Amino acid sequence: MTATTAAYDVVFLVHVLAAVDTIIVFVVMRTSANALVRGIDQATQRKKFPVRRNWAARVLHVLPVTGLFMSLSGTSAVSLTKPWIIVGLVAYAAAAGHLEARTLPQEQVISEVIAHDGVASPERGRQLLRSIDTMLALVAIALLAMLVQF
């Protein structure tokens, strides 16, 4: 990565921190979904799946903003024509679509079921687990592309 200004360095730091935060959030979500599959008790389900919007998972959306800023303001080493940047953008688009269309709605349904019925089924947990695994795979593809920079 080629830094050109102090602002670029700050944006790069925000980009890296957002990527690390994204991974942490998805791993925590996966741990909660896995606990649901294992059949955790009602009180623990309520703690792990509160009825609220999951804003933490949406930190994923910071990545293309900071990435595009770096690409557009950086040198030719980070231009939008580089295959690794294209892979990152495509992986982000797929991850963002999956997050908003599948993962977060599934998590919300589980939260509402727990709030209404007291517990959610392990099958709902398995569905959420598969969805989060898809998210983690897409993030891993983008991360590998950013590290290898082919």
N, C-alpha and C positions, 0 to 999 in steps of 0.2 A: 504494500500500500504506500502510496506516495503522498506525503503531507505537503501542502503548499502554504498554509497559513495557520495561525493559532486557532482561528475559527474552525478550520478543517479538522484540526486535532481534537477540538472539543466535540464536534459532531461525530467524529470517529469514536471517541470515548462513549458518547451517548449510544451510538449504534451497538458497540460491543456490550455495554451494560444492558441494553434492551434485549439483546440476543440471549445473554446469560439469564436475565429475568424470565424471558419467555420459556426457556428450557426448565427453569426451576418451577414455574407455575404449572407447566404441563406434567412434570414429574409428580408434583403434589396432587394434582387432579387425578393422575393415574393411580397414585397410592390410595386415594379416597375411593375411586371406582373399584379397585381391587379389594379393598376392605368390604365394600358392599357385596361383592361376589362371594366373599368368604362368610358373609352372614353376620355382620356386626349388629350389636343391639340397637334398639330404638333411639336411645339417648345419644349414642355416638353417631348414628345416621343423621339426626337433627343437627348435630354440631358440624359434621362434615358437609352437609348439603343444606345450608340455610336458604330461605326463600329471598333471593336478592339477585341483582345483576352481577355477573362476574366481570368486573372491569379489569382485574389483574390479567386475565387471559388476553385481553385486547391490547396489551402492550406490544403484541406482535405487529400491530399496525404502525408502530414507530419505525420499524425496520426499513420499509421501502422509502419512507420520507427521508431518513438520514442517509440511506444508501444512494438514493437519487441525488441528494445534495452533494455527496462526496464525488459521485461520478460526474456530475455536471460541472463541478467547480475544481476538480482535480486535473491531473495531467492525463496524457494519452494512456498511461498505464492502468487507469481506472475508467476508461471510456465505456459508454454504453454498448459499444460494438464488441467488447470482450465476451467470449462465450460463458465464462464463469459468472459474469454479471447477469447475462440473459438467463442462465440456469437459476440464479438466485431470485430474479424477478418472477420467473414462471413458478418456482417452488413457493414463493410468497403468495402469489395469486391463488394457487391451489390450496395452500394452507389457510389463507384468509376465507376463501369460499367454504371450505370444509368446516372451519371453526364456526362461522356465522350460520351456516345452513344445517349442520348436523350436531357438532359437539356441544355448543352452548344451548341449543334447544333441548337436546337430550338431558343435559345437566339440569335445566330448568324444570323439565317434566319430572325428573326424579325428585327434585326439591319440593315440588307441588304435591306429588304423591305422598312423600314422607309427611308433609305438613297436614295433608288431609287424612291419610290412612294410618299414619304412624310409622310405617316401614315401606321400603321399596324392595322389589324382588331382586334376587341375584341375577336374573336374566337381564333386567334393565341395567344392572351394573356391568354385565358382560358386553352389552351393546355400547355403553359409554366407554368401556375399556378399549374395545376395538377402534372406536372413533378417536380416542386419544392416542392410541398407537399409530394410527394413520397420521395424525398431526405431528407426532414425534418423528416419524419417518420423513415427512416432508421437510421439517426443520433440519433434520440430519443431512438431507440432500443439499439444502442451501448452505449449511455450515461447512460441509466437505468442499463444496464448490468455492466458498470464500477462502478456505484454508489452502486448497491446492492451487487455485487461481490459474487454471489451464487456459 
